Amino acid sequence: MKEFIDTYYVERRNTNSLKWDALEERFGNADLLPLWVADMDFRVSDVITEQLKAKIEHGAYGYPIVPDSYYDTLNAWLNQFFGYTIQKDWLRFSSSVVQVLYNCVNTYTEVGDKVLILSPVYYPFFNAIEDTGRSVEAVELKQVDGRFQMDYTAIEEKLQAGGVKLYIHCSPHNPVGRVWTEEEQARIFQLCEQYDVLIVSDEIHQDFVFEGKHTPALCVQDGAFRDRLITAHSASKSFNIAGLTHCHVIIADEALRQKYDAFTKIYVQANINSMGLIATQAAYTGGHAWLQAIKDVIYHNYQFVQQEISERLPQAYVYPLEGTYLLFINLTEAKGDISMSELIQEKAGLAVDYGDWFAPGYENYIRLNLATKPEIVQEAVHRLIEACLD
């Protein structure tokens, strides 16, 4: 692990990095130690760099096409790690998973319709619904034995009430770190089928699974729900290429594809990012060893946080990290009487994602980005514990 970190860790301050260089703008203090926005402090795999260099040296950046080899490479990755393949005509492209959420809300619902989400959840889920004039129907995940679970009774009550046209699924789930089992997904998908609700599945963190197994929504019950399912995923989180804006949209059902295409034809006149295309194909061709090494670093960081907080700050609770590289922590019993911003920013000197960004009622929670070198995570945890104990 040390060799990987020494080779790939990179200083990102003063490189126009959102995570490192927007601290004054976002938090009011440029000197905070950042563990917030979900990208990594590591250079990309050499295979990605080599392919991008070849393109740069060629020197022409005109309009690209998607070669057949790209589809072959993507299918090889999906088959090797998730046990399925897709047909070429199922695949569409977008700039990001968040853009896909907006596209799908606009495509498959009308203004005033209800869209179901399970909270706490990645805050652009709320934005994609509210910004487009739809209504958020949020069902709170319940906590059982220190682990978040779906509340099927509450979900069915929302669906029975009527008006829900779309469910936005998050698997693995950001920020709670759950990797939903096939059985858990089947149960909520069956409810969606029963009440005629379409499903958009955000699977951008699919490559970061540490406990359990990621079952893609397309594979649940051998593909039983494909006729109401749109999946979005990308290599952007897995290989630290979010700035290259390239994302997959998988729609197996022809009628759903036609409707999606009709919307994008009018409202989304954008070409594929050639650099994103090249980087993604390179990553899926030769990036697995790099990905496994970065997962080792992330899990090492998780184990450190878990152990340090359990030993030195047992009033806090670190949720199990089944998937993603984003760790959810409950500080309710540890923070004292001061505000979270005073505790985290003024006393600890940290920049984090606050729990109430993901849902009301989580004001005393934080999300930490573990995709950095251990020294930064160790310093952050030391600061957090000292701030809570002071």
Buried (B, 14 or more C-beta within 10 A) or exposed (E): EEEBBEEBBEEBEEEEBBBBBBBEEBBEEEEBBBBBBBBBBBBBBBBBEEBBEEBEEEEEEEEBEBEEEBBBBBBEBBEEBBEBBBEEEBBBBBBBBBBBBBBBBBBBBEEEBBBBBBBBBBBBBBBBBEEBEBBBBBBBBEEEEEBBBBBBEBBBEBBEEEEBBBBBBBBBBBBBBBBBBBEBBBBBBBBBBEBEBBBBBBBBBBBBBBEBEBBBBBBBBEBBBBEBBBBBBBBBBBBBBBBBBBBBBBBBBEEBBEBBBEBBEEEBEEEBBBBBBBBBBBBBBBBBEBBEBBBEBBBBBBEBBBEBBEEBBEBBBBBBBBBBBBBBBBBEEBBBEBEBEBBBBBBBBBBBBBBBBBBEEBBBBBBBBBBBBBEBBBBBBEBBBEBBEE
